[in-house]
Each structure stands twice: as C-alpha cells, then as structure tokens.
Amino acid sequence: MIQLWEVQQAIYSSLSLDSTFMSMITGLMDRPAQNQAVPYVTIGPATAVASDTLNETGSSETLQLDFWDRDAPVSRVKQIMGRAITVLHRTNPPINGTVAVACNAEYAEVILEEDTMHGVLRVRVETFTS
C-alpha cells in the first residue's frame, strides 16, 4: 500500500529529532513562509510504486528534500545535506502500521541558482505490511 504521507511524517520526525541537524537550519517544512530565513529545508515532491508480494502489501516511496541557502558558500549546503544523509541513510524509520524495511539516500545534487544554493536529496523508503 502506498503511504506517501506516512513516509513524509517519518522522515520529518527523524530529522526534527536530530538536534545537530536542526541547529544547522532555520526550519524544516513542506512550504516556506515568504520571507523564510536561510538556510532551510523543504520536503518536496514524492513518487511511489506499489511492490506487493503474495503475502504482503508494500511500496517504494521516494521523497525529495530541498536545501535552500543564499549568499553562502556551497560547503554550508553540503554540510547540512551530509547531516541529513547521516540521520536517514540505512535506517528503518517508524511508520504507523508498516515495517520500514530500508531508508536510503539515493541521489544528491547541489545547484547554484543565481544567488541561491539549492541542494536536492532524494530518499527512498521501502515499506511492507503483513
């Protein structure tokens, strides 16, 4: 069963409970305020594919995290992304009613957009229910 919202909640919870990660940013949200202070992280687009077996329902959800900073060295965005990877990669975040088999960081990129550093991190979560 596809559970995009539940996966987003688990990723949010894992990151927001990490005091080191939260001390590096001004906020973690799905939509920033108009004048949000930088650096901040948004939980953005997601995709999911059902992966049922004969005995279990499952899915593979990919969630994109976007890291935003302005007028700062690219190293700051990379450090923040690195901490998010440390918190999330190869973990099993708790998801209600589901067993998270694996959470893996599978793609990372940092892009310079005029005066804005934009980091993109895609995290895949494999889930199953009995």
Secondary structure, 3 states (H helix, E strand, C coil): CCCHHHHHHHHHHHHHCCHHHHHHCCCEECCCCCCCCCCEEEEEEEEEEECCCCCCEEEEEEEEEEEEEECCCHHHHHHHHHHHHHHHCCECCCECCEEEEEEEEEEEEEEEECCEEEEEEEEEEEEEEC
